[in-house]
Amino acid sequence: MFMDTTYLILFINFFLQSYVLRGGKAKYQTVATETKKRK
């Protein structure tokens, strides 16, 4: 029970970090592209 819960928490934590990092990169790329267009 304890091992299953720990594994589940680690999996969710890893999934959230990957999702946030990908989302941050996508937003950063969008902002960078818009900045270049303005110049």
HUGI-V287260 format. One record per backbone hydrogen bond with DSSP energy under -0.5 kcal/mol. NH is the residue of the N-H (numbers start at 1). CO is the residue of the C=O. E is the energy in kcal/mol with one decimal. If there is no record, write none. Layout:
# HUGI-V287260
<<NH/CO/E> <NH/CO/E>>
This chain:
# HUGI-V287260
<<5/1/-2.3> <6/2/-2.5> <7/3/-2.7> <8/4/-2.3> <9/5/-2.5> <10/6/-2.5> <11/7/-2.4> <12/8/-2.5> <13/9/-2.6> <14/10/-2.6> <15/11/-2.5> <16/12/-2.8> <17/13/-2.3> <18/14/-2.4> <19/15/-2.4> <20/16/-2.8> <21/17/-2.7> <22/18/-2.5> <23/19/-2.4> <24/20/-3.0> <25/21/-2.5> <26/22/-2.3> <27/23/-2.5> <28/24/-2.6> <29/25/-2.6> <30/26/-2.1> <31/27/-2.5> <32/28/-2.6> <33/29/-2.4> <34/30/-2.3> <35/31/-2.3> <36/32/-2.1> <37/33/-2.1> <38/34/-2.0> <39/35/-1.7>>
